[in-house]
Amino acid sequence: MPITAIAPVAWGTTYFVTHRFLPADYPLYGAAIRALPAGLLLLVVRRKLPHGSWWWKSLVLGTLNMGAFFALVYLAAQTLPTSIASTIMATSPVVMMLLAWAALADRPQAAHVVGASVGIGGVFLMLFNGAVAIDASGVLASITAMVMSSFGYVLAKKWSADVDVFSLTSWQLIAGGAILTPVAVVMEGSPPTLDGRAIVGFGYVTVVATALAFAVWFTGLRHLSTGTVGLIGLLNPIAGVLLGTVIAGEMLAVHQICGLVLVFLGILLGQPVTARLLAPLRYTRTDQDTSHAPAPGATHRDHGLVEPIPDCQ
């Protein structure tokens, strides 16, 4: 869980970096610049090309998880406050669990359902802030990105058993960037001019919030259940809200602070370590005492003796 948590924390910071450092009105170019260099970087590390069906699978996953997803997230980051953009994406655990149940027969555990319910409740508390105007197009972009990526993550988990994580991530990033680039040229014309701040911003988004974050995220999907990984994703709004509050000066109401606490509680409730810690509480002292008590009318013969034991009235 600690390694996988790097991904949603890094993604939570992406909204702030995109809003403050990257050029506005270029969501397609912004997504392509984020995806292609990150994919090429991982490809250099692993040096393995797709094979067989992975040519078309990479295109599908690259569109869902990287290409269209990055463009929609870029748009959301430019039109919504950091805290709002990141909290909408945090509803993905429920969507991921439902899709995994349907596609992988990965039935969600009770702890995952409870944790998701508590966490999503916190998300709604954080989202509804009357002091901030919410752009409908930004909300729609966030919701669409969340649903697409949730479906893409489930497909990646289903398809990628025989592919190493670095190759899986690099192929998707390159495919997503390759699809985006010609669309960006047609829709947005010439690429944006990047100043020093934008170059630094893209450097962070590409290396940390994309190459590193997606590598550890797909590693988590391989070794943990979908429900557990989905709940770890709730760290996304925590990072986004805290960054937006501390650095961007976005004010949080009391109910949003309560929502933040609920989100963190939801993550803890859905983790395997929490279930193991709570397991001893299922057994009371009465259960332990009665589990070893002899049945009425039993004899000491069961214990190596012959005298009968009288019933206790």
C-alpha positions as CSV (number, residue, x, y, z in Angstrom):
1,M,0.0,0.0,0.0
2,P,2.7,2.6,0.8
3,I,4.3,2.4,-2.7
4,T,0.9,2.4,-4.5
5,A,-0.1,5.5,-2.5
6,I,2.6,7.5,-4.4
7,A,0.3,7.5,-7.5
8,P,-2.9,9.2,-6.1
9,V,-0.8,11.7,-4.1
10,A,1.1,12.7,-7.2
11,W,-2.1,12.9,-9.2
12,G,-3.6,15.1,-6.5
13,T,-0.8,17.6,-7.1
14,T,-1.3,17.5,-10.8
15,Y,-4.4,19.7,-10.7
16,F,-2.5,22.5,-8.9
17,V,0.5,22.3,-11.2
18,T,-1.6,22.3,-14.3
19,H,-3.7,25.2,-13.1
20,R,-0.7,27.3,-12.0
21,F,2.1,26.5,-14.3
22,L,0.9,25.0,-17.6
23,P,-0.6,27.0,-20.5
24,A,-4.4,27.3,-20.6
25,D,-6.6,26.4,-23.5
26,Y,-4.3,23.6,-24.7
27,P,-5.7,20.4,-23.1
28,L,-4.8,18.2,-26.1
29,Y,-1.3,19.4,-26.4
30,G,-0.9,19.4,-22.6
31,A,-2.0,15.8,-22.5
32,A,0.3,14.8,-25.4
33,I,3.3,16.5,-23.9
34,R,2.6,14.8,-20.6
35,A,2.1,11.3,-22.1
36,L,4.7,10.8,-24.9
37,P,7.9,11.8,-23.0
38,A,6.9,9.7,-20.0
39,G,6.2,6.7,-22.2
40,L,9.5,7.0,-24.1
41,L,11.3,7.4,-20.8
42,L,9.9,4.1,-19.5
43,L,10.5,2.4,-22.9
44,V,14.2,3.3,-22.6
45,V,14.3,1.8,-19.2
46,R,12.6,-1.5,-20.2
47,R,13.5,-1.6,-24.0
48,K,10.6,-3.9,-25.0
49,L,8.1,-3.3,-27.8
50,P,4.5,-4.6,-27.8
51,H,3.8,-8.0,-29.3
52,G,0.8,-9.8,-30.8
53,S,-2.5,-8.5,-29.4
54,W,-0.7,-6.0,-27.3
55,W,-0.6,-3.6,-30.3
56,W,-4.3,-3.0,-30.2
57,K,-4.6,-3.5,-26.5
58,S,-2.1,-0.7,-26.0
59,L,-4.2,1.6,-28.2
60,V,-7.4,0.8,-26.2
61,L,-5.7,1.2,-22.8
62,G,-3.7,4.2,-23.9
63,T,-6.9,6.0,-25.0
64,L,-8.8,5.2,-21.8
65,N,-6.0,5.5,-19.2
66,M,-3.8,8.1,-20.8
67,G,-4.9,10.0,-24.0
68,A,-8.5,11.0,-23.5
69,F,-8.1,10.8,-19.7
70,F,-5.2,13.3,-19.6
71,A,-7.0,15.7,-21.9
72,L,-10.1,15.6,-19.7
73,V,-8.1,16.0,-16.5
74,Y,-6.2,19.0,-18.1
75,L,-9.6,20.6,-18.9
76,A,-10.9,20.0,-15.4
77,A,-7.8,21.4,-13.8
78,Q,-8.1,24.6,-15.8
79,T,-11.9,25.1,-15.0
80,L,-12.3,23.9,-11.5
81,P,-10.6,24.6,-8.1
82,T,-7.9,22.1,-7.1
83,S,-10.0,20.7,-4.3
84,I,-13.1,20.2,-6.4
85,A,-11.3,18.6,-9.4
86,S,-9.5,16.1,-7.2
87,T,-12.6,15.1,-5.1
88,I,-14.7,14.2,-8.1
89,M,-12.0,11.8,-9.3
90,A,-12.1,10.2,-5.8
91,T,-15.5,8.5,-6.6
92,S,-13.6,6.0,-8.7
93,P,-13.4,3.3,-6.0
94,V,-17.0,2.4,-6.3
95,V,-16.9,2.4,-10.1
96,M,-13.8,0.3,-10.1
97,M,-15.3,-2.2,-7.7
98,L,-18.5,-2.6,-9.7
99,L,-16.6,-2.9,-13.0
100,A,-14.2,-5.4,-11.5
101,W,-17.1,-7.4,-10.2
102,A,-18.7,-7.6,-13.6
103,A,-15.5,-8.1,-15.7
104,L,-13.2,-10.1,-13.3
105,A,-15.7,-11.7,-10.9
106,D,-13.7,-9.8,-8.3
107,R,-16.5,-9.5,-5.7
108,P,-16.0,-6.5,-3.4
109,Q,-15.3,-7.4,0.2
110,A,-17.5,-5.9,3.0
111,A,-14.5,-3.9,4.2
112,H,-14.1,-2.3,0.8
113,V,-17.8,-1.5,0.5
114,V,-17.8,0.1,4.0
115,G,-14.6,2.0,3.3
116,A,-15.8,3.3,0.0
117,S,-19.2,4.4,1.4
118,V,-17.5,6.3,4.2
119,G,-14.9,7.8,1.8
120,I,-17.5,8.8,-0.8
121,G,-19.5,10.4,1.9
122,G,-16.5,12.5,2.7
123,V,-16.0,13.3,-0.9
124,F,-19.5,14.8,-1.2
125,L,-19.0,16.8,2.0
126,M,-15.8,18.2,0.4
127,L,-17.4,18.9,-2.9
128,F,-20.4,20.9,-1.9
129,N,-19.0,24.3,-1.0
130,G,-21.4,27.1,-1.7
131,A,-18.5,29.7,-1.6
132,V,-17.0,28.4,-4.8
133,A,-18.8,28.5,-8.2
134,I,-18.6,25.0,-9.9
135,D,-18.1,25.0,-13.7
136,A,-20.4,22.4,-15.2
137,S,-18.1,21.6,-18.1
138,G,-15.3,20.9,-15.6
139,V,-17.4,18.6,-13.5
140,L,-18.5,16.7,-16.6
141,A,-14.9,16.4,-17.8
142,S,-13.9,15.0,-14.3
143,I,-16.7,12.5,-14.2
144,T,-16.0,11.3,-17.7
145,A,-12.3,10.9,-17.0
146,M,-13.0,9.0,-13.8
147,V,-15.4,6.5,-15.5
148,M,-13.0,6.0,-18.5
149,S,-9.9,5.4,-16.3
150,S,-11.8,3.1,-13.9
151,F,-12.8,0.9,-16.9
152,G,-9.3,1.1,-18.3
153,Y,-7.7,0.1,-15.0
154,V,-10.0,-3.0,-14.8
155,L,-9.1,-4.0,-18.4
156,A,-5.4,-3.5,-17.6
157,K,-5.7,-5.8,-14.6
158,K,-7.5,-8.4,-16.7
159,W,-5.1,-8.3,-19.6
160,S,-1.6,-7.7,-18.1
161,A,-0.8,-10.9,-16.2
162,D,2.1,-11.8,-18.7
163,V,3.5,-8.3,-19.2
164,D,5.9,-6.4,-16.9
165,V,4.7,-3.2,-15.4
166,F,7.2,-0.9,-17.1
167,S,6.3,-2.2,-20.5
168,L,2.6,-2.1,-19.8
169,T,2.8,1.6,-18.7
170,S,5.1,2.7,-21.5
171,W,3.0,1.2,-24.2
172,Q,-0.1,2.9,-22.9
173,L,1.6,6.3,-22.6
174,I,3.1,6.2,-26.0
175,A,-0.2,5.0,-27.6
176,G,-2.1,7.7,-25.8
177,G,0.3,10.4,-26.8
178,A,0.5,9.2,-30.4
179,I,-3.3,9.3,-30.7
180,L,-3.5,12.8,-29.1
181,T,-0.8,14.5,-31.2
182,P,-2.5,14.6,-34.6
183,V,-5.8,15.5,-32.9
184,A,-4.1,18.4,-31.1
185,V,-2.6,19.7,-34.4
186,V,-6.1,19.7,-36.0
187,M,-8.0,21.1,-33.1
188,E,-5.6,23.5,-31.4
189,G,-3.3,24.5,-34.2
190,S,0.3,25.4,-33.4
191,P,1.7,24.0,-30.1
192,P,1.9,26.4,-27.1
193,T,5.0,28.4,-26.4
194,L,6.5,27.1,-23.1
195,D,8.3,29.5,-20.7
196,G,10.5,28.4,-17.9
197,R,7.6,27.8,-15.5
198,A,5.7,25.6,-18.0
199,I,8.8,23.5,-18.7
200,V,9.4,22.9,-15.0
201,G,5.7,22.1,-14.6
202,F,5.6,19.6,-17.5
203,G,8.8,18.1,-16.2
204,Y,7.2,17.4,-12.8
205,V,3.9,16.2,-14.4
206,T,5.7,13.9,-16.9
207,V,8.3,12.3,-14.7
208,V,6.7,12.2,-11.2
209,A,2.9,12.4,-11.8
210,T,3.0,10.2,-14.9
211,A,5.9,7.8,-15.4
212,L,6.5,7.1,-11.7
213,A,2.9,7.4,-10.6
214,F,1.5,5.0,-13.2
215,A,4.2,2.5,-12.8
216,V,3.5,2.1,-9.1
217,W,-0.2,2.3,-9.7
218,F,-0.2,-0.7,-12.1
219,T,2.1,-2.5,-9.8
220,G,-0.5,-2.1,-7.1
221,L,-3.3,-3.3,-9.4
222,R,-1.3,-6.5,-10.0
223,H,-0.6,-7.4,-6.4
224,L,-3.7,-6.0,-4.6
225,S,-7.4,-6.4,-5.1
226,T,-9.2,-3.8,-7.2
227,G,-11.2,-2.6,-4.1
228,T,-8.1,-2.0,-2.1
229,V,-6.3,-0.1,-4.9
230,G,-9.4,1.9,-5.6
231,L,-9.6,3.0,-2.0
232,I,-6.0,4.0,-2.0
233,G,-7.0,6.3,-4.8
234,L,-9.0,8.4,-2.2
235,L,-5.6,9.9,-1.3
236,N,-6.0,11.9,-4.5
237,P,-8.4,14.5,-3.0
238,I,-6.5,14.7,0.2
239,A,-3.4,15.7,-1.6
240,G,-5.3,18.0,-3.9
241,V,-7.2,19.7,-1.2
242,L,-4.2,20.2,1.1
243,L,-2.1,21.5,-1.7
244,G,-4.8,23.9,-2.8
245,T,-5.4,25.1,0.8
246,V,-1.8,25.5,1.9
247,I,-0.3,26.9,-1.3
248,A,-3.1,28.2,-3.5
249,G,-5.0,29.7,-0.5
250,E,-8.3,27.9,-1.2
251,M,-10.4,28.1,1.9
252,L,-12.1,25.0,3.4
253,A,-15.4,25.2,5.3
254,V,-15.9,23.1,8.4
255,H,-18.0,20.5,6.6
256,Q,-15.2,20.1,4.0
257,I,-12.7,19.4,6.8
258,C,-15.1,16.8,8.2
259,G,-15.3,15.3,4.7
260,L,-11.5,15.2,4.5
261,V,-11.4,13.2,7.8
262,L,-14.1,10.8,6.5
263,V,-12.1,10.2,3.3
264,F,-9.0,9.2,5.2
265,L,-11.1,7.0,7.5
266,G,-12.6,5.3,4.5
267,I,-9.2,4.5,3.2
268,L,-8.2,2.9,6.5
269,L,-11.3,0.9,6.8
270,G,-10.9,-0.8,3.5
271,Q,-7.2,-1.8,3.9
272,P,-6.3,-5.5,4.6
273,V,-4.1,-4.5,7.6
274,T,-7.2,-2.8,9.3
275,A,-9.2,-6.0,8.7
276,R,-6.5,-8.0,10.4
277,L,-6.3,-5.7,13.3
278,L,-10.1,-5.8,13.8
279,A,-10.3,-9.6,13.5
280,P,-9.6,-10.4,17.2
281,L,-12.6,-8.2,18.2
282,R,-14.9,-10.7,16.6
283,Y,-14.2,-13.1,19.4
284,T,-15.4,-12.2,22.8
285,R,-14.4,-13.6,26.2
286,T,-17.7,-15.4,26.3
287,D,-17.1,-17.1,23.0
288,Q,-13.7,-18.2,24.2
289,D,-15.1,-19.6,27.5
290,T,-18.0,-21.4,26.0
291,S,-16.0,-22.8,23.1
292,H,-14.1,-25.0,25.5
293,A,-16.9,-25.8,27.9
294,P,-18.0,-29.5,28.0
295,A,-21.6,-30.2,26.8
296,P,-24.2,-30.9,29.5
297,G,-24.2,-34.6,30.4
298,A,-20.7,-35.3,29.0
299,T,-18.3,-37.5,30.9
300,H,-14.8,-37.1,32.0
301,R,-14.1,-40.1,29.7
302,D,-13.6,-37.4,27.0
303,H,-10.7,-36.1,29.0
304,G,-9.3,-39.4,30.1
305,L,-11.5,-39.9,33.2
306,V,-14.7,-42.0,33.8
307,E,-16.8,-40.1,36.4
308,P,-19.9,-38.4,34.9
309,I,-20.2,-34.7,35.1
310,P,-23.5,-33.5,36.6
311,D,-25.5,-31.0,34.6
312,C,-25.3,-27.5,35.9
313,Q,-28.7,-26.1,36.7
